[in-house]
Amino acid sequence: MVRTSQMKLHGTNADGLSAQCDRPLASFDLTDRQARFLVTVMRHAGVFVGRQYAAFAGITHGQKVHNFIQALLVRRFATSIELGTTGRARIIHVHYKPMYAAIGEPDNRNRRHVTIDRTIHRLMILDAVLADRSIKWLGSEREKRRYVEERLGDNLRDNEYPRLVFGKPPNVTIRYFPDKLPIGYEPDRRRHVFLYLARSASPMDFRVFILRHLDLLNALGFWTIRVLFPKSMGHASDAYSDAAHELLATPLTLSQRDELEWFF
């Protein structure tokens, strides 16, 4: 149903744990494979289509997929969003609050119904997460903040985290990692992956995303930014690439070059 193309930007510095238990859904009478899939869905999208479960499970998109989805619907763990005139194409929305509570996120925004456009965007994010299971993906603000604190300690101050600030002192609200996009890391925690979903042909919001994460990119050292493009926006990849290079690969000044040469 949904297919995306990707652009990857790699870097060192920008200058050049999950907390889940092993089986958080053990009490819901699911197989281990079904539970692992649903945990991934709830953390990153809240919605899925049959082909995504089939790909995750390594099975054909047939009776087993149908039975799994029907069980979710009958037990009211999820509802079906019917598409088209025949209703044969459908998106499954997992919204059962006790299941979200079991993974420590009873108020996760993925429980809410959203517009069909935003639903499609969530499916694209899930596609990207499922496509690379060598990466440990972080979804919520809480787990991202905890991971970065453990990984970087005092090397990243509070005012250097990606954030949005609302209000004026003393009534200030701070939302960390406000883009609500998955961040992943490899098992050795050396390289990190930031997902970004392109929603406009203009890279203006992408520039803001990079600037918001600049201090974090510098502190982590090795990273990749994966930009997901809907097929209809594939033509915009060059503009996004240009924006990234402008922000992340600006040539060194003479003084910076001299200092670097001295260092080496």
Sequence and secondary structure as in RCSB ss.txt:
>XXXX:A:sequence
MVRTSQMKLHGTNADGLSAQCDRPLASFDLTDRQARFLVTVMRHAGVFVGRQYAAFAGITHGQKVHNFIQALLVR
RFATSIELGTTGRARIIHVHYKPMYAAIGEPDNRNRRHVTIDRTIHRLMILDAVLADRSIKWLGSEREKRRYVEE
RLGDNLRDNEYPRLVFGKPPNVTIRYFPDKLPIGYEPDRRRHVFLYLARSASPMDFRVFILRHLDLLNALGFWTI
RVLFPKSMGHASDAYSDAAHELLATPLTLSQRDELEWFF
>XXXX:A:secstr
   EEEEEEEESSTT      S TTGGG   HHHHHHHHHHHHHTSEE HHHHHHHHT  SSHHHHHHHHHHHHT
TSEEEEEETTT  EEEEEE  HHHHHHTT TT GGGS   HHHHHHHHHHHHHHHH TTSEEE SHHHHHHHHHH
HHGGGS GGGSSEEEEEETTEEEEEESTT   EEE TTSSEEEEEEE  SSS HHHHHHHHHHHHHHHHH EEEE
EEEEEGGGGGGHHHHHHHHHHHH     HHHHHHHHHH 
